[in-house]
């Protein structure tokens, strides 16, 4: 069988394509500009004929491409920029896929559709009322709704996956920032944080996306939205200790009260960054495990060790 993967040159896309190929599957890696991905096809968004040809014979599409969460936004209208990349382009692709006879469309959304944090002792579920708070999350939620409409009016299955923070070799963003912190010989004022954060190792997400992309292996996935994560959430101090241990670094955590950290963060305009470090975000991924009989193949410690092995010398 053949699958088409968009965003094939990205952090998740490259790993997914490599895994699918190593599993003996035929893969069309779709990219917008030439890069280092073996067998890639450069497919401009507005080239309907090129997309039509690329989608012929594909059983599944895994859609990873889009405008990612931007830490330092420069767009004049961020919501419009996200809508163009994450809503309009996604729905155009889904319509083309349905017309080409694609059997399943796997859309990688974001846990941010559910919201930014969970209360102590609570967790997000796929049945929660979505509460996206920023343009990126809004665009993902709007794309989900549009995709459901397309799936309902066609023979194409839809599977939506909302992962939390993904970490693995080549990770960027917030996790990469924590790696840099651990590498510096300075104390971190995070020893007093008692939050819980669900995350997912890259290898675990690749395992789940592969399962969802194969309809014969996951017939019950059709029409569902899944939250997926590692086996257990971790606190920010616990995560930093695991990173330090894996990379052989010494770590000094100061027990500063989180309330003081939040106040200082607001004063310097970093309230959102502090919220990600100090608040909890726990998800319930039991439907993914029970309905699809899926289990994460690696632990956080194992993924961190693989990151160390993959890091440049």
Order of alpha helices (4+ residues) and beta strands (2+ residues): beta-alpha-beta-beta-alpha-beta-alpha-alpha-beta-alpha-beta-beta-alpha-beta-alpha-beta-alpha-alpha-alpha-alpha-alpha
